[in-house]
Amino acid sequence: MVTLSLEGIAKTFPNGTVALRGVDLTLAPGRVHGLLGANGAGKSTLIKILAGALAPTAGTIRRGGEPVRWSTPRGAKAAGVATIYQHIPLVPTLSAIENILLDEGGWRRSRAADRARIAALVTSLGDPFPLDALVADLPIGARQMVAIAQALAAGAGVVVMDEPTASLAGHERTRVYETIRRLAGEGKAVLFVSHFIDEIMALTDEVTVLRDGRTVLHAETAGLESHAIAAAIAGRSVTALERAAEPRTLGAPVLEVRDLASPGRLAPTSFTLRAGEILGLAGTLGSGRSELLHAIFGTDRRASGTVLLDGAPVGRWPDEAVAAGIALVPEDRAAQGYVPALTLAENIALPHGGRWLLDADADRTAADDAIRRLAIKAPGPDAAPGELSGGNAQKVVIAKWLSPATRVLLLDEPTAGIDIGARTDILRLIRALADGGLPVILVSSEFEELLAVCDRLLVLRDGAVVGEADPAASTESDLILMAGGGRAPVGAAA
Amino acid sequence: MIDWRRTFGLREAGVHYALLLLLGVLAALAASRGLPPYLSSQNLGNIAYQASLVGIMGVAMTVMLITGAFDLSVASVAALAAAVLIGLAGQVGFVPAAGAALCVAASIGLLNGAIVQFVGINAFIVTLGTLTAVRGLVLILTDGRSLMVEQPQVLAEMLAFESTRVPLFWPLLALAAGLIALGAVRRLPLTIAGGVVVGALALLAGPGFTVAAPVVYLALFTALVWFVLRFTVAGRRLYAVGGNAEAARLSGINVHAYRLGAFVLSSVAAGFAGILFGCRLGAINPTALQGAELTVIAAAILGGTSLFGGAGSVVKTVAGALLLFTLTNGFNVLDLGANYQGLIEGIVVVAAAAIYTIGADRRRDRPAAAEEAAA
């Protein structure tokens, strides 16, 4: 097992953008190194350099003291560095074992020796998936384990994990944590990238925080406090969202949901939402949170029940829901939120019909307003949403619905996978909108967020509402208990 | 503000350059062989006439591709419309027969779209099926023989619809004046330049310049669809449906309606092309227009339309159709050996696609850097 050290790694793109300004990082055998940073701090560039997808413009990589260079993913792999990406690149139509063996040489499709080797490896990971299952049939957590097995099968000594837990539910995360600990125990060096400070605190031995392409913090985890990490990421002291000092005054009932159900996904659910109320939906992934939103919005075709807006029933198709004033900010912004081929201004104008001809000037003005109001970091209204970082793209998706026509706002994980600055911006915006009288339903995996922002909480488990909670009188652990497990406590697997 | 490099770059304007280059090469060849001038208004009018049917179908196909779907059945639908027209015109007269032909075409589009949208089969497979089935229907209707219109007066009506020469000198000058005026008022240098070019061409062609009616139909249809795509909410939503159907649906856009509409438009345009084809000859043989769907798709690809939806321009599709028919015309006029024609056409299509793909890759490089800059 060898130590991999990066010294003064810098990266300047041909267009002059400086992504990294000299980063030092040491990955030692048997240690887990946490890497944090806001979106755009240079994490992705650093990972791409480690993975061989980009070449650094300055600096050296040393492996056991010897300078090494690679500029292709194959080269990185040959040097014993395996990278596991957040969006798992697997072939869905092949089986798990074939994916694991994808980059092996030879001419035979399956060999007994390979199979035995991989079977042993997968057993050592705790048999998270059947070897011959099609990857397309596996749940996302098992796919993550396939990717990890793929990295280990090549015999990597250094494992780079780019937000491996971002899209996983509680028990799946626990499995990843166990795996990381096992890898470190076997003497491998692990670079663990995450947005979750609690994970970093529980799992890592040392921490590096990047900001603007520089290392702003490097320390042993043991001596660190989590708010010090948060402050280093944000670069200013994080003003954590305070809970509302006193109960907010709510208006008249706006949205009434009666016996809304969807076979196999959602048990009959009824509730009423008042003007200016923020209703939080707490629960684990797959507990029926998103399903409830989609049933309200009419995108779930099998849903039955009634949705009343100001006492009038809303049609059961999404275009009717939008026409009535219900807006949904979906969970997956790239796949469901924006159209990459359209500009920012065009995306923001997309839901607003009611006229025949386009009014490009009005659309641009509206986009300029949104850029200012939501503090979207974008070159201008003609920028493509795909060019923006995650938090800013999310703001664009929200901006689509900031019009007087919106009567009810449904938000599905609006802060998932975005940095702490944008997250605070979005939560503040939600509060401001509610103060203006807009009722909001907020789904979030971050119970802390729900407790800080919401007026009322519904807790879901297995597709049914199992309880209601008053955020002023509840703690995060209350919610975790009610949701039946929730995100497994990070320390449990230790 | 104009992004000159983008507007005039190979990816945005490549098909226009290719068309001009080809015309230049053919003109030089014609001159060197002592043939009559290739770039005469008469010959250019001929090329446009030959390209008009494929152009009309290509414009609708572009809309189809923009929504992310695909229609292989256009040539068969055109042949069916022609067969319905020829079969009925003798009994009911030209206009009712043409109306019936358009209705038949529209219903096939509706069928295609309904199967694709509501059964969920891939458009390629569905329209491959209807390509074959509708051609079979043509064979059944015609009993495998050529049909023709016997009544001289109906035939005259049909010829009048298809072969009338339309004088274009004054309309073109009016268009040029309009463009220059609009450009001056709104301060659009490109519009002024376009107006000057149109005016200059009209003056070069002379007051006697006429084209066949299908060219005018193509121009009007293209202008209409271009306007809808460029300036209306419906146009933007068509791009959104193809660019990210799920995002469009969650924005409250009726994705089914737009997709279905594109299928109907495609089939109706094919039906109209079929009517023009039937009128041209006053007869239809059951294998008419076989294989034309590939030329239509080739024209759209030459025009830079993405097969994955969300991007495309009808004006460039028409330029693509003109490019393909300029090749054909050049081979015939210059007698360059018809055997080489298919080879050259195929190479041109692949080369065009390569240019678009490489251009798109370069565009994709920029966003990654811009992301770093924005953050």
Chai-1 contact restraints between the chains, C-beta under 6 A:
chainA,res_idxA,chainB,res_idxB,connection_type,confidence,min_distance_angstrom,max_distance_angstrom,comment,restraint_id
A,F13,B,A369,contact,1.0,0.0,6.0,A-B,restraint_1
A,N15,B,A369,contact,1.0,0.0,6.0,A-B,restraint_2
A,T17,B,A369,contact,1.0,0.0,6.0,A-B,restraint_3
A,T17,B,E372,contact,1.0,0.0,6.0,A-B,restraint_4
A,T17,B,A373,contact,1.0,0.0,6.0,A-B,restraint_5
A,A19,B,E372,contact,1.0,0.0,6.0,A-B,restraint_6
A,N39,B,A375,contact,1.0,0.0,6.0,A-B,restraint_7
A,G40,B,A375,contact,1.0,0.0,6.0,A-B,restraint_8
A,P318,B,R249,contact,1.0,0.0,6.0,A-B,restraint_9
A,P318,B,G252,contact,1.0,0.0,6.0,A-B,restraint_10
A,D319,B,G252,contact,1.0,0.0,6.0,A-B,restraint_11
A,D319,B,N254,contact,1.0,0.0,6.0,A-B,restraint_12
A,V322,B,G252,contact,1.0,0.0,6.0,A-B,restraint_13
A,L328,B,L250,contact,1.0,0.0,6.0,A-B,restraint_14
A,P330,B,L250,contact,1.0,0.0,6.0,A-B,restraint_15
A,Q336,B,E246,contact,1.0,0.0,6.0,A-B,restraint_16
A,Q336,B,A247,contact,1.0,0.0,6.0,A-B,restraint_17
A,Q336,B,L250,contact,1.0,0.0,6.0,A-B,restraint_18
A,G337,B,A247,contact,1.0,0.0,6.0,A-B,restraint_19
A,Y338,B,A247,contact,1.0,0.0,6.0,A-B,restraint_20
A,V339,B,A240,contact,1.0,0.0,6.0,A-B,restraint_21
A,V339,B,G243,contact,1.0,0.0,6.0,A-B,restraint_22
A,V339,B,N244,contact,1.0,0.0,6.0,A-B,restraint_23
A,V339,B,A247,contact,1.0,0.0,6.0,A-B,restraint_24
A,A341,B,G243,contact,1.0,0.0,6.0,A-B,restraint_25
A,A341,B,G310,contact,1.0,0.0,6.0,A-B,restraint_26
A,A341,B,A311,contact,1.0,0.0,6.0,A-B,restraint_27
A,L350,B,A240,contact,1.0,0.0,6.0,A-B,restraint_28
A,L350,B,S251,contact,1.0,0.0,6.0,A-B,restraint_29
A,P351,B,S251,contact,1.0,0.0,6.0,A-B,restraint_30
A,P351,B,G252,contact,1.0,0.0,6.0,A-B,restraint_31
A,G353,B,V233,contact,1.0,0.0,6.0,A-B,restraint_32
A,W356,B,T232,contact,1.0,0.0,6.0,A-B,restraint_33
A,L357,B,F231,contact,1.0,0.0,6.0,A-B,restraint_34
A,L357,B,T232,contact,1.0,0.0,6.0,A-B,restraint_35
A,L358,B,F231,contact,1.0,0.0,6.0,A-B,restraint_36
A,K377,B,A374,contact,1.0,0.0,6.0,A-B,restraint_37
A,G386,B,P367,contact,1.0,0.0,6.0,A-B,restraint_38
A,E387,B,P367,contact,1.0,0.0,6.0,A-B,restraint_39
A,E387,B,A370,contact,1.0,0.0,6.0,A-B,restraint_40
A,E387,B,E371,contact,1.0,0.0,6.0,A-B,restraint_41
A,L388,B,A374,contact,1.0,0.0,6.0,A-B,restraint_42
A,S389,B,E371,contact,1.0,0.0,6.0,A-B,restraint_43
A,S389,B,A375,contact,1.0,0.0,6.0,A-B,restraint_44
